[in-house]
Amino acid sequence: MIQNITKTENKHWWLLFSTVCLFTILTRFYKVSEPDHICWDETHFGKMGSWYINRTFFFDVHPPLGKMLIGLSGYLTGYDGTFPFDKPGTNMKILHI
């Protein structure tokens, strides 16, 4: 009898696990081809990196390390901090960057 309960629990576990995996795959790949260009949706980090490069004072409630590293990578690659980073998801190919 205990073996039957264990087999039933095992089947339920695999059914639940398979359902979760299926929903994971479906939600991960739903509209994966949109947008049709490479975009960076965290543009506020780029804006703050520009502020670090230009030594502009700003206040942010979050720790600064990530934004400082973005500013450093921009500085090391020759970025001058002038791009506005106004709209998330902008197609960078149109901007010729």
C-alpha positions in Angstrom: 0.0 0.0 0.0 2.8 2.4 0.8 4.4 1.7 -2.5 1.2 2.6 -4.3 1.0 6.0 -2.5 4.7 6.6 -3.3 4.1 5.8 -7.0 1.0 8.1 -7.1 3.0 10.9 -5.4 5.8 10.4 -7.8 3.4 10.6 -10.8 1.9 13.8 -9.4 5.3 15.3 -8.8 6.3 14.6 -12.4 3.0 15.9 -13.8 3.5 19.1 -11.8 7.1 19.5 -12.8 6.3 18.9 -16.5 3.5 21.5 -16.3 5.8 24.1 -14.8 8.5 23.4 -17.4 5.9 23.7 -20.2 4.6 27.0 -18.9 8.2 28.2 -18.4 9.1 27.4 -22.0 5.9 28.9 -23.4 6.3 32.2 -21.5 10.0 32.4 -22.2 9.6 32.1 -26.0 6.3 34.0 -26.4 7.0 36.9 -28.7 10.8 36.3 -28.4 11.3 37.8 -31.9 9.9 41.2 -30.8 11.4 43.8 -31.1 13.1 43.0 -34.4 16.2 45.0 -33.4 18.7 44.9 -30.5 17.7 47.3 -27.8 18.7 48.2 -24.3 15.7 48.7 -22.1 17.6 50.0 -19.0 18.5 53.3 -20.6 18.5 55.1 -17.3 21.8 53.4 -16.5 23.3 54.8 -19.6 22.0 58.3 -18.7 23.5 57.9 -15.2 26.8 56.6 -16.7 26.8 59.8 -18.9 26.4 61.9 -15.8 29.4 60.2 -14.2 31.5 60.8 -17.3 30.5 64.5 -17.3 30.8 64.8 -13.5 27.3 66.0 -13.2 25.8 65.7 -9.7 22.7 63.6 -9.3 21.0 61.7 -6.5 19.9 58.1 -6.7 18.6 55.9 -3.9 20.3 52.8 -5.2 24.0 51.9 -4.7 26.2 53.5 -7.4 28.6 50.7 -8.3 26.7 49.4 -11.3 26.2 52.8 -12.8 29.8 53.7 -12.0 31.0 50.6 -13.9 28.9 51.6 -16.9 30.4 55.1 -16.7 33.9 53.6 -16.5 33.3 51.3 -19.5 32.0 54.3 -21.5 35.0 56.4 -20.5 37.5 53.6 -21.4 35.9 53.1 -24.8 36.0 56.8 -25.6 32.3 57.7 -25.0 32.0 61.4 -24.3 28.7 61.3 -22.4 26.6 63.2 -24.9 24.0 60.6 -26.0 20.7 61.5 -24.3 19.3 58.0 -23.6 15.8 59.3 -23.7 13.6 56.4 -24.8 14.0 52.8 -23.8 14.1 50.3 -26.7 15.5 52.8 -29.3 16.8 51.1 -32.4 20.5 51.9 -32.3 21.0 51.1 -36.0 18.9 54.1 -36.9 21.0 56.3 -34.7 24.2 55.0 -36.4 25.9 54.2 -33.1 
